[in-house]
């Protein structure tokens, strides 16, 4: 957070109290999710569909 403050961003301490120290690298503290669009598009078949997941055993 110090880096953001040095860059001139207003980061209130009240906000920091609600942020977990654990985070994923694809989600930043401002709620922006980055997605590798090219990798996701490469998963599509020729018709533009994603493959189905394999069937699992029926839940009892």
mmCIF file as Biopython writes it, N, C-alpha, C and O atoms, coordinates in Angstrom:
data_model
#
loop_
_atom_site.group_PDB
_atom_site.id
_atom_site.type_symbol
_atom_site.label_atom_id
_atom_site.label_alt_id
_atom_site.label_comp_id
_atom_site.label_asym_id
_atom_site.label_entity_id
_atom_site.label_seq_id
_atom_site.pdbx_PDB_ins_code
_atom_site.Cartn_x
_atom_site.Cartn_y
_atom_site.Cartn_z
_atom_site.occupancy
_atom_site.B_iso_or_equiv
_atom_site.auth_seq_id
_atom_site.auth_asym_id
_atom_site.pdbx_PDB_model_num
ATOM 1   N N  . UNK A ? 1  ? 0.809   -1.188  0.000   1.0 0.0 1  A 1 
ATOM 2   C CA . UNK A ? 1  ? 0.000   0.000   0.000   1.0 0.0 1  A 1 
ATOM 3   C C  . UNK A ? 1  ? 0.856   1.257   0.000   1.0 0.0 1  A 1 
ATOM 4   O O  . UNK A ? 1  ? 0.468   2.294   -0.538  1.0 0.0 1  A 1 
ATOM 5   N N  . UNK A ? 2  ? 2.028   1.143   0.615   1.0 0.0 2  A 1 
ATOM 6   C CA . UNK A ? 2  ? 2.908   2.307   0.663   1.0 0.0 2  A 1 
ATOM 7   C C  . UNK A ? 2  ? 3.276   2.770   -0.740  1.0 0.0 2  A 1 
ATOM 8   O O  . UNK A ? 2  ? 3.381   3.969   -1.000  1.0 0.0 2  A 1 
ATOM 9   N N  . UNK A ? 3  ? 3.472   1.811   -1.643  1.0 0.0 3  A 1 
ATOM 10  C CA . UNK A ? 3  ? 3.809   2.142   -3.032  1.0 0.0 3  A 1 
ATOM 11  C C  . UNK A ? 3  ? 2.690   2.952   -3.682  1.0 0.0 3  A 1 
ATOM 12  O O  . UNK A ? 3  ? 2.963   3.890   -4.430  1.0 0.0 3  A 1 
ATOM 13  N N  . UNK A ? 4  ? 1.434   2.598   -3.405  1.0 0.0 4  A 1 
ATOM 14  C CA . UNK A ? 4  ? 0.302   3.354   -3.947  1.0 0.0 4  A 1 
ATOM 15  C C  . UNK A ? 4  ? 0.266   4.763   -3.362  1.0 0.0 4  A 1 
ATOM 16  O O  . UNK A ? 4  ? -0.006  5.732   -4.071  1.0 0.0 4  A 1 
ATOM 17  N N  . UNK A ? 5  ? 0.539   4.865   -2.083  1.0 0.0 5  A 1 
ATOM 18  C CA . UNK A ? 5  ? 0.514   6.187   -1.452  1.0 0.0 5  A 1 
ATOM 19  C C  . UNK A ? 5  ? 1.627   7.072   -2.000  1.0 0.0 5  A 1 
ATOM 20  O O  . UNK A ? 5  ? 1.417   8.265   -2.215  1.0 0.0 5  A 1 
ATOM 21  N N  . UNK A ? 6  ? 2.815   6.498   -2.230  1.0 0.0 6  A 1 
ATOM 22  C CA . UNK A ? 6  ? 3.923   7.262   -2.799  1.0 0.0 6  A 1 
ATOM 23  C C  . UNK A ? 6  ? 3.559   7.743   -4.200  1.0 0.0 6  A 1 
ATOM 24  O O  . UNK A ? 6  ? 3.963   8.828   -4.617  1.0 0.0 6  A 1 
ATOM 25  N N  . UNK A ? 7  ? 2.790   6.920   -4.926  1.0 0.0 7  A 1 
ATOM 26  C CA . UNK A ? 7  ? 2.375   7.286   -6.283  1.0 0.0 7  A 1 
ATOM 27  C C  . UNK A ? 7  ? 1.238   8.304   -6.280  1.0 0.0 7  A 1 
ATOM 28  O O  . UNK A ? 7  ? 0.767   8.705   -7.344  1.0 0.0 7  A 1 
ATOM 29  N N  . UNK A ? 8  ? 0.790   8.728   -5.090  1.0 0.0 8  A 1 
ATOM 30  C CA . UNK A ? 8  ? -0.247  9.753   -5.006  1.0 0.0 8  A 1 
ATOM 31  C C  . UNK A ? 8  ? -1.656  9.227   -4.841  1.0 0.0 8  A 1 
ATOM 32  O O  . UNK A ? 8  ? -2.605  10.010  -4.848  1.0 0.0 8  A 1 
ATOM 33  N N  . UNK A ? 9  ? -1.819  7.911   -4.692  1.0 0.0 9  A 1 
ATOM 34  C CA . UNK A ? 9  ? -3.159  7.342   -4.506  1.0 0.0 9  A 1 
ATOM 35  C C  . UNK A ? 9  ? -3.601  7.509   -3.058  1.0 0.0 9  A 1 
ATOM 36  O O  . UNK A ? 9  ? -2.801  7.361   -2.135  1.0 0.0 9  A 1 
ATOM 37  N N  . UNK A ? 10 ? -4.868  7.817   -2.870  1.0 0.0 10 A 1 
ATOM 38  C CA . UNK A ? 10 ? -5.438  7.924   -1.521  1.0 0.0 10 A 1 
ATOM 39  C C  . UNK A ? 10 ? -5.882  6.533   -1.084  1.0 0.0 10 A 1 
ATOM 40  O O  . UNK A ? 10 ? -6.830  5.979   -1.640  1.0 0.0 10 A 1 
ATOM 41  N N  . UNK A ? 11 ? -5.199  5.967   -0.089  1.0 0.0 11 A 1 
ATOM 42  C CA . UNK A ? 11 ? -5.526  4.643   0.425   1.0 0.0 11 A 1 
ATOM 43  C C  . UNK A ? 11 ? -5.843  4.797   1.913   1.0 0.0 11 A 1 
ATOM 44  O O  . UNK A ? 11 ? -4.937  4.795   2.746   1.0 0.0 11 A 1 
ATOM 45  N N  . UNK A ? 12 ? -7.131  4.931   2.246   1.0 0.0 12 A 1 
ATOM 46  C CA . UNK A ? 12 ? -7.498  5.139   3.648   1.0 0.0 12 A 1 
ATOM 47  C C  . UNK A ? 12 ? -7.214  3.908   4.516   1.0 0.0 12 A 1 
ATOM 48  O O  . UNK A ? 12 ? -7.412  2.775   4.078   1.0 0.0 12 A 1 
ATOM 49  N N  . UNK A ? 13 ? -6.755  4.135   5.734   1.0 0.0 13 A 1 
ATOM 50  C CA . UNK A ? 13 ? -6.511  3.037   6.668   1.0 0.0 13 A 1 
ATOM 51  C C  . UNK A ? 13 ? -7.788  2.254   6.951   1.0 0.0 13 A 1 
ATOM 52  O O  . UNK A ? 13 ? -7.728  1.052   7.207   1.0 0.0 13 A 1 
ATOM 53  N N  . UNK A ? 14 ? -8.941  2.917   6.908   1.0 0.0 14 A 1 
ATOM 54  C CA . UNK A ? 14 ? -10.216 2.242   7.150   1.0 0.0 14 A 1 
ATOM 55  C C  . UNK A ? 14 ? -10.467 1.171   6.078   1.0 0.0 14 A 1 
ATOM 56  O O  . UNK A ? 14 ? -11.034 0.118   6.367   1.0 0.0 14 A 1 
ATOM 57  N N  . UNK A ? 15 ? -10.047 1.445   4.860   1.0 0.0 15 A 1 
ATOM 58  C CA . UNK A ? 15 ? -10.192 0.474   3.775   1.0 0.0 15 A 1 
ATOM 59  C C  . UNK A ? 15 ? -9.253  -0.704  3.991   1.0 0.0 15 A 1 
ATOM 60  O O  . UNK A ? 15 ? -9.641  -1.851  3.770   1.0 0.0 15 A 1 
ATOM 61  N N  . UNK A ? 16 ? -8.044  -0.442  4.413   1.0 0.0 16 A 1 
ATOM 62  C CA . UNK A ? 16 ? -7.067  -1.504  4.619   1.0 0.0 16 A 1 
ATOM 63  C C  . UNK A ? 16 ? -7.513  -2.495  5.689   1.0 0.0 16 A 1 
ATOM 64  O O  . UNK A ? 16 ? -7.117  -3.660  5.654   1.0 0.0 16 A 1 
ATOM 65  N N  . UNK A ? 17 ? -8.319  -2.054  6.625   1.0 0.0 17 A 1 
ATOM 66  C CA . UNK A ? 17 ? -8.793  -2.943  7.681   1.0 0.0 17 A 1 
ATOM 67  C C  . UNK A ? 17 ? -9.671  -4.058  7.127   1.0 0.0 17 A 1 
ATOM 68  O O  . UNK A ? 17 ? -9.872  -5.071  7.797   1.0 0.0 17 A 1 
ATOM 69  N N  . UNK A ? 18 ? -10.200 -3.890  5.909   1.0 0.0 18 A 1 
ATOM 70  C CA . UNK A ? 18 ? -11.111 -4.871  5.312   1.0 0.0 18 A 1 
ATOM 71  C C  . UNK A ? 18 ? -10.458 -5.690  4.207   1.0 0.0 18 A 1 
ATOM 72  O O  . UNK A ? 18 ? -11.139 -6.464  3.534   1.0 0.0 18 A 1 
ATOM 73  N N  . UNK A ? 19 ? -9.159  -5.536  4.007   1.0 0.0 19 A 1 
ATOM 74  C CA . UNK A ? 19 ? -8.462  -6.254  2.942   1.0 0.0 19 A 1 
ATOM 75  C C  . UNK A ? 19 ? -7.621  -7.357  3.553   1.0 0.0 19 A 1 
ATOM 76  O O  . UNK A ? 19 ? -6.831  -7.121  4.467   1.0 0.0 19 A 1 
ATOM 77  N N  . UNK A ? 20 ? -7.798  -8.553  3.040   1.0 0.0 20 A 1 
ATOM 78  C CA . UNK A ? 20 ? -7.016  -9.688  3.501   1.0 0.0 20 A 1 
ATOM 79  C C  . UNK A ? 20 ? -5.599  -9.597  2.947   1.0 0.0 20 A 1 
ATOM 80  O O  . UNK A ? 20 ? -5.407  -9.141  1.820   1.0 0.0 20 A 1 
ATOM 81  N N  . UNK A ? 21 ? -4.610  -10.023 3.718   1.0 0.0 21 A 1 
ATOM 82  C CA . UNK A ? 21 ? -3.248  -10.009 3.190   1.0 0.0 21 A 1 
ATOM 83  C C  . UNK A ? 21 ? -3.035  -11.065 2.101   1.0 0.0 21 A 1 
ATOM 84  O O  . UNK A ? 21 ? -2.099  -10.959 1.309   1.0 0.0 21 A 1 
ATOM 85  N N  . UNK A ? 22 ? -3.898  -12.079 2.060   1.0 0.0 22 A 1 
ATOM 86  C CA . UNK A ? 22 ? -3.794  -13.115 1.033   1.0 0.0 22 A 1 
ATOM 87  C C  . UNK A ? 22 ? -4.578  -12.665 -0.190  1.0 0.0 22 A 1 
ATOM 88  O O  . UNK A ? 22 ? -5.727  -12.238 -0.081  1.0 0.0 22 A 1 
ATOM 89  N N  . UNK A ? 23 ? -3.958  -12.764 -1.337  1.0 0.0 23 A 1 
ATOM 90  C CA . UNK A ? 23 ? -4.657  -12.404 -2.567  1.0 0.0 23 A 1 
ATOM 91  C C  . UNK A ? 23 ? -4.083  -13.196 -3.724  1.0 0.0 23 A 1 
ATOM 92  O O  . UNK A ? 23 ? -2.979  -13.735 -3.638  1.0 0.0 23 A 1 
ATOM 93  N N  . UNK A ? 24 ? -4.824  -13.260 -4.781  1.0 0.0 24 A 1 
ATOM 94  C CA . UNK A ? 24 ? -4.361  -13.929 -5.990  1.0 0.0 24 A 1 
ATOM 95  C C  . UNK A ? 24 ? -3.698  -12.896 -6.880  1.0 0.0 24 A 1 
ATOM 96  O O  . UNK A ? 24 ? -4.052  -11.718 -6.851  1.0 0.0 24 A 1 
ATOM 97  N N  . UNK A ? 25 ? -2.738  -13.343 -7.667  1.0 0.0 25 A 1 
ATOM 98  C CA . UNK A ? 25 ? -2.029  -12.380 -8.507  1.0 0.0 25 A 1 
ATOM 99  C C  . UNK A ? 25 ? -2.906  -11.829 -9.617  1.0 0.0 25 A 1 
ATOM 100 O O  . UNK A ? 25 ? -2.576  -10.792 -10.192 1.0 0.0 25 A 1 
ATOM 101 N N  . UNK A ? 26 ? -4.024  -12.494 -9.941  1.0 0.0 26 A 1 
ATOM 102 C CA . UNK A ? 26 ? -4.878  -11.983 -11.008 1.0 0.0 26 A 1 
ATOM 103 C C  . UNK A ? 26 ? -5.944  -11.014 -10.507 1.0 0.0 26 A 1 
ATOM 104 O O  . UNK A ? 26 ? -6.726  -10.503 -11.309 1.0 0.0 26 A 1 
ATOM 105 N N  . UNK A ? 27 ? -5.995  -10.747 -9.203  1.0 0.0 27 A 1 
ATOM 106 C CA . UNK A ? 27 ? -6.969  -9.805  -8.650  1.0 0.0 27 A 1 
ATOM 107 C C  . UNK A ? 27 ? -6.204  -8.749  -7.869  1.0 0.0 27 A 1 
ATOM 108 O O  . UNK A ? 27 ? -5.452  -9.075  -6.951  1.0 0.0 27 A 1 
ATOM 109 N N  . UNK A ? 28 ? -6.392  -7.490  -8.230  1.0 0.0 28 A 1 
ATOM 110 C CA . UNK A ? 28 ? -5.708  -6.456  -7.468  1.0 0.0 28 A 1 
ATOM 111 C C  . UNK A ? 28 ? -6.653  -5.880  -6.424  1.0 0.0 28 A 1 
ATOM 112 O O  . UNK A ? 28 ? -7.819  -6.268  -6.357  1.0 0.0 28 A 1 
ATOM 113 N N  . UNK A ? 29 ? -6.165  -4.975  -5.627  1.0 0.0 29 A 1 
ATOM 114 C CA . UNK A ? 29 ? -6.952  -4.436  -4.520  1.0 0.0 29 A 1 
ATOM 115 C C  . UNK A ? 29 ? -8.080  -3.523  -4.963  1.0 0.0 29 A 1 
ATOM 116 O O  . UNK A ? 29 ? -8.888  -3.101  -4.136  1.0 0.0 29 A 1 
ATOM 117 N N  . UNK A ? 30 ? -8.154  -3.212  -6.235  1.0 0.0 30 A 1 
ATOM 118 C CA . UNK A ? 30 ? -9.208  -2.331  -6.726  1.0 0.0 30 A 1 
ATOM 119 C C  . UNK A ? 30 ? -10.310 -3.111  -7.441  1.0 0.0 30 A 1 
ATOM 120 O O  . UNK A ? 30 ? -11.190 -2.510  -8.057  1.0 0.0 30 A 1 
ATOM 121 N N  . UNK A ? 31 ? -10.271 -4.452  -7.365  1.0 0.0 31 A 1 
ATOM 122 C CA . UNK A ? 31 ? -11.336 -5.275  -7.895  1.0 0.0 31 A 1 
ATOM 123 C C  . UNK A ? 31 ? -11.240 -5.565  -9.382  1.0 0.0 31 A 1 
ATOM 124 O O  . UNK A ? 31 ? -12.217 -6.014  -9.981  1.0 0.0 31 A 1 
ATOM 125 N N  . UNK A ? 32 ? -10.102 -5.324  -9.987  1.0 0.0 32 A 1 
ATOM 126 C CA . UNK A ? 32 ? -9.938  -5.600  -11.407 1.0 0.0 32 A 1 
ATOM 127 C C  . UNK A ? 32 ? -9.406  -7.015  -11.573 1.0 0.0 32 A 1 
ATOM 128 O O  . UNK A ? 32 ? -8.403  -7.383  -10.962 1.0 0.0 32 A 1 
ATOM 129 N N  . UNK A ? 33 ? -10.070 -7.796  -12.389 1.0 0.0 33 A 1 
ATOM 130 C CA . UNK A ? 33 ? -9.643  -9.157  -12.642 1.0 0.0 33 A 1 
ATOM 131 C C  . UNK A ? 33 ? -9.005  -9.205  -14.019 1.0 0.0 33 A 1 
ATOM 132 O O  . UNK A ? 33 ? -9.610  -8.791  -15.007 1.0 0.0 33 A 1 
ATOM 133 N N  . UNK A ? 34 ? -7.785  -9.709  -14.081 1.0 0.0 34 A 1 
ATOM 134 C CA . UNK A ? 34 ? -7.124  -9.834  -15.369 1.0 0.0 34 A 1 
ATOM 135 C C  . UNK A ? 34 ? -7.284  -11.264 -15.869 1.0 0.0 34 A 1 
ATOM 136 O O  . UNK A ? 34 ? -7.134  -12.222 -15.110 1.0 0.0 34 A 1 
ATOM 137 N N  . UNK A ? 35 ? -7.586  -11.392 -17.131 1.0 0.0 35 A 1 
ATOM 138 C CA . UNK A ? 35 ? -7.801  -12.696 -17.744 1.0 0.0 35 A 1 
ATOM 139 C C  . UNK A ? 35 ? -6.958  -12.769 -19.007 1.0 0.0 35 A 1 
ATOM 140 O O  . UNK A ? 35 ? -6.909  -11.816 -19.784 1.0 0.0 35 A 1 
ATOM 141 N N  . UNK A ? 36 ? -6.299  -13.894 -19.209 1.0 0.0 36 A 1 
ATOM 142 C CA . UNK A ? 36 ? -5.540  -14.119 -20.431 1.0 0.0 36 A 1 
ATOM 143 C C  . UNK A ? 36 ? -6.546  -14.523 -21.512 1.0 0.0 36 A 1 
ATOM 144 O O  . UNK A ? 36 ? -6.848  -15.704 -21.681 1.0 0.0 36 A 1 
ATOM 145 N N  . UNK A ? 37 ? -7.051  -13.544 -22.226 1.0 0.0 37 A 1 
ATOM 146 C CA . UNK A ? 37 ? -8.111  -13.762 -23.208 1.0 0.0 37 A 1 
ATOM 147 C C  . UNK A ? 37 ? -7.641  -14.705 -24.305 1.0 0.0 37 A 1 
ATOM 148 O O  . UNK A ? 37 ? -8.388  -15.590 -24.723 1.0 0.0 37 A 1 
ATOM 149 N N  . UNK A ? 38 ? -6.419  -14.527 -24.774 1.0 0.0 38 A 1 
ATOM 150 C CA . UNK A ? 38 ? -5.906  -15.378 -25.842 1.0 0.0 38 A 1 
ATOM 151 C C  . UNK A ? 38 ? -5.870  -16.841 -25.409 1.0 0.0 38 A 1 
ATOM 152 O O  . UNK A ? 38 ? -6.218  -17.721 -26.197 1.0 0.0 38 A 1 
ATOM 153 N N  . UNK A ? 39 ? -5.456  -17.117 -24.176 1.0 0.0 39 A 1 
ATOM 154 C CA . UNK A ? 39 ? -5.413  -18.492 -23.672 1.0 0.0 39 A 1 
ATOM 155 C C  . UNK A ? 39 ? -6.822  -19.069 -23.558 1.0 0.0 39 A 1 
ATOM 156 O O  . UNK A ? 39 ? -7.042  -20.240 -23.865 1.0 0.0 39 A 1 
ATOM 157 N N  . UNK A ? 40 ? -7.764  -18.256 -23.121 1.0 0.0 40 A 1 
ATOM 158 C CA . UNK A ? 40 ? -9.149  -18.737 -23.011 1.0 0.0 40 A 1 
ATOM 159 C C  . UNK A ? 40 ? -9.744  -19.007 -24.389 1.0 0.0 40 A 1 
ATOM 160 O O  . UNK A ? 40 ? -10.446 -20.000 -24.577 1.0 0.0 40 A 1 
ATOM 161 N N  . UNK A ? 41 ? -9.471  -18.140 -25.341 1.0 0.0 41 A 1 
ATOM 162 C CA . UNK A ? 41 ? -9.979  -18.356 -26.698 1.0 0.0 41 A 1 
ATOM 163 C C  . UNK A ? 41 ? -9.363  -19.590 -27.339 1.0 0.0 41 A 1 
ATOM 164 O O  . UNK A ? 41 ? -10.012 -20.267 -28.137 1.0 0.0 41 A 1 
ATOM 165 N N  . UNK A ? 42 ? -8.112  -19.885 -26.994 1.0 0.0 42 A 1 
ATOM 166 C CA . UNK A ? 42 ? -7.440  -21.061 -27.551 1.0 0.0 42 A 1 
ATOM 167 C C  . UNK A ? 42 ? -8.087  -22.363 -27.082 1.0 0.0 42 A 1 
ATOM 168 O O  . UNK A ? 42 ? -7.904  -23.400 -27.720 1.0 0.0 42 A 1 
ATOM 169 N N  . UNK A ? 43 ? -8.836  -22.330 -25.985 1.0 0.0 43 A 1 
ATOM 170 C CA . UNK A ? 43 ? -9.502  -23.522 -25.464 1.0 0.0 43 A 1 
ATOM 171 C C  . UNK A ? 43 ? -10.779 -23.852 -26.226 1.0 0.0 43 A 1 
ATOM 172 O O  . UNK A ? 43 ? -11.313 -24.952 -26.083 1.0 0.0 43 A 1 
ATOM 173 N N  . UNK A ? 44 ? -11.274 -22.920 -27.034 1.0 0.0 44 A 1 
ATOM 174 C CA . UNK A ? 44 ? -12.530 -23.129 -27.746 1.0 0.0 44 A 1 
ATOM 175 C C  . UNK A ? 44 ? -12.320 -24.043 -28.947 1.0 0.0 44 A 1 
ATOM 176 O O  . UNK A ? 44 ? -11.249 -24.064 -29.554 1.0 0.0 44 A 1 
ATOM 177 N N  . UNK A ? 45 ? -13.373 -24.801 -29.277 1.0 0.0 45 A 1 
ATOM 178 C CA . UNK A ? 45 ? -13.288 -25.632 -30.474 1.0 0.0 45 A 1 
ATOM 179 C C  . UNK A ? 45 ? -13.638 -24.788 -31.701 1.0 0.0 45 A 1 
ATOM 180 O O  . UNK A ? 45 ? -13.847 -23.580 -31.587 1.0 0.0 45 A 1 
ATOM 181 N N  . UNK A ? 46 ? -13.701 -25.413 -32.852 1.0 0.0 46 A 1 
ATOM 182 C CA . UNK A ? 46 ? -13.960 -24.688 -34.094 1.0 0.0 46 A 1 
ATOM 183 C C  . UNK A ? 46 ? -15.291 -23.956 -34.117 1.0 0.0 46 A 1 
ATOM 184 O O  . UNK A ? 46 ? -15.439 -22.963 -34.829 1.0 0.0 46 A 1 
ATOM 185 N N  . UNK A ? 47 ? -16.264 -24.436 -33.344 1.0 0.0 47 A 1 
ATOM 186 C CA . UNK A ? 47 ? -17.574 -23.796 -33.298 1.0 0.0 47 A 1 
ATOM 187 C C  . UNK A ? 47 ? -17.685 -22.713 -32.234 1.0 0.0 47 A 1 
ATOM 188 O O  . UNK A ? 47 ? -18.740 -22.096 -32.081 1.0 0.0 47 A 1 
ATOM 189 N N  . UNK A ? 48 ? -16.593 -22.478 -31.493 1.0 0.0 48 A 1 
ATOM 190 C CA . UNK A ? 48 ? -16.618 -21.456 -30.454 1.0 0.0 48 A 1 
ATOM 191 C C  . UNK A ? 48 ? -17.118 -21.955 -29.115 1.0 0.0 48 A 1 
ATOM 192 O O  . UNK A ? 48 ? -17.477 -21.153 -28.253 1.0 0.0 48 A 1 
ATOM 193 N N  . UNK A ? 49 ? -17.148 -23.269 -28.923 1.0 0.0 49 A 1 
ATOM 194 C CA . UNK A ? 49 ? -17.630 -23.853 -27.674 1.0 0.0 49 A 1 
ATOM 195 C C  . UNK A ? 49 ? -16.472 -24.376 -26.842 1.0 0.0 49 A 1 
ATOM 196 O O  . UNK A ? 49 ? -15.466 -24.840 -27.379 1.0 0.0 49 A 1 
ATOM 197 N N  . UNK A ? 50 ? -16.624 -24.297 -25.531 1.0 0.0 50 A 1 
ATOM 198 C CA . UNK A ? 50 ? -15.653 -24.921 -24.635 1.0 0.0 50 A 1 
ATOM 199 C C  . UNK A ? 50 ? -15.972 -26.407 -24.553 1.0 0.0 50 A 1 
ATOM 200 O O  . UNK A ? 50 ? -17.135 -26.791 -24.673 1.0 0.0 50 A 1 
ATOM 201 N N  . UNK A ? 51 ? -14.953 -27.258 -24.350 1.0 0.0 51 A 1 
ATOM 202 C CA . UNK A ? 51 ? -15.248 -28.679 -24.209 1.0 0.0 51 A 1 
ATOM 203 C C  . UNK A ? 51 ? -15.998 -28.942 -22.908 1.0 0.0 51 A 1 
ATOM 204 O O  . UNK A ? 51 ? -15.826 -28.231 -21.918 1.0 0.0 51 A 1 
ATOM 205 N N  . UNK A ? 52 ? -16.826 -29.971 -22.932 1.0 0.0 52 A 1 
ATOM 206 C CA . UNK A ? 52 ? -17.556 -30.353 -21.719 1.0 0.0 52 A 1 
ATOM 207 C C  . UNK A ? 52 ? -16.602 -30.974 -20.723 1.0 0.0 52 A 1 
ATOM 208 O O  . UNK A ? 52 ? -15.614 -31.607 -21.096 1.0 0.0 52 A 1 
ATOM 209 N N  . UNK A ? 53 ? -16.909 -30.786 -19.461 1.0 0.0 53 A 1 
ATOM 210 C CA . UNK A ? 53 ? -16.132 -31.459 -18.426 1.0 0.0 53 A 1 
ATOM 211 C C  . UNK A ? 53 ? -16.494 -32.928 -18.446 1.0 0.0 53 A 1 
ATOM 212 O O  . UNK A ? 53 ? -17.605 -33.284 -18.838 1.0 0.0 53 A 1 
ATOM 213 N N  . UNK A ? 54 ? -15.565 -33.801 -18.023 1.0 0.0 54 A 1 
ATOM 214 C CA . UNK A ? 54 ? -15.896 -35.227 -17.981 1.0 0.0 54 A 1 
ATOM 215 C C  . UNK A ? 54 ? -17.009 -35.496 -16.985 1.0 0.0 54 A 1 
ATOM 216 O O  . UNK A ? 54 ? -17.107 -34.837 -15.949 1.0 0.0 54 A 1 
ATOM 217 N N  . UNK A ? 55 ? -17.846 -36.472 -17.309 1.0 0.0 55 A 1 
ATOM 218 C CA . UNK A ? 55 ? -18.956 -36.841 -16.410 1.0 0.0 55 A 1 
ATOM 219 C C  . UNK A ? 55 ? -18.390 -37.464 -15.139 1.0 0.0 55 A 1 
ATOM 220 O O  . UNK A ? 55 ? -17.385 -38.174 -15.177 1.0 0.0 55 A 1 
ATOM 221 N N  . UNK A ? 56 ? -19.043 -37.193 -14.024 1.0 0.0 56 A 1 
ATOM 222 C CA . UNK A ? 56 ? -18.640 -37.770 -12.747 1.0 0.0 56 A 1 
ATOM 223 C C  . UNK A ? 56 ? -19.718 -38.735 -12.294 1.0 0.0 56 A 1 
ATOM 224 O O  . UNK A ? 56 ? -20.812 -38.760 -12.857 1.0 0.0 56 A 1 
ATOM 225 N N  . UNK A ? 57 ? -19.417 -39.524 -11.285 1.0 0.0 57 A 1 
ATOM 226 C CA . UNK A ? 57 ? -20.394 -40.467 -10.745 1.0 0.0 57 A 1 
ATOM 227 C C  . UNK A ? 57 ? -21.582 -39.698 -10.179 1.0 0.0 57 A 1 
ATOM 228 O O  . UNK A ? 57 ? -21.427 -38.599 -9.646  1.0 0.0 57 A 1 
ATOM 229 N N  . UNK A ? 58 ? -22.737 -40.273 -10.298 1.0 0.0 58 A 1 
ATOM 230 C CA . UNK A ? 58 ? -23.962 -39.637 -9.804  1.0 0.0 58 A 1 
ATOM 231 C C  . UNK A ? 58 ? -23.890 -39.442 -8.298  1.0 0.0 58 A 1 
ATOM 232 O O  . UNK A ? 58 ? -23.389 -40.306 -7.578  1.0 0.0 58 A 1 
ATOM 233 N N  . UNK A ? 59 ? -24.378 -38.333 -7.833  1.0 0.0 59 A 1 
ATOM 234 C CA . UNK A ? 59 ? -24.418 -38.026 -6.405  1.0 0.0 59 A 1 
ATOM 235 C C  . UNK A ? 59 ? -25.643 -38.704 -5.816  1.0 0.0 59 A 1 
ATOM 236 O O  . UNK A ? 59 ? -26.746 -38.580 -6.348  1.0 0.0 59 A 1 
ATOM 237 N N  . UNK A ? 60 ? -25.449 -39.412 -4.730  1.0 0.0 60 A 1 
ATOM 238 C CA . UNK A ? 60 ? -26.558 -40.128 -4.097  1.0 0.0 60 A 1 
ATOM 239 C C  . UNK A ? 60 ? -27.300 -39.238 -3.173  1.0 0.0 60 A 1 
ATOM 240 O O  . UNK A ? 60 ? -28.269 -39.667 -2.548  1.0 0.0 60 A 1 
#
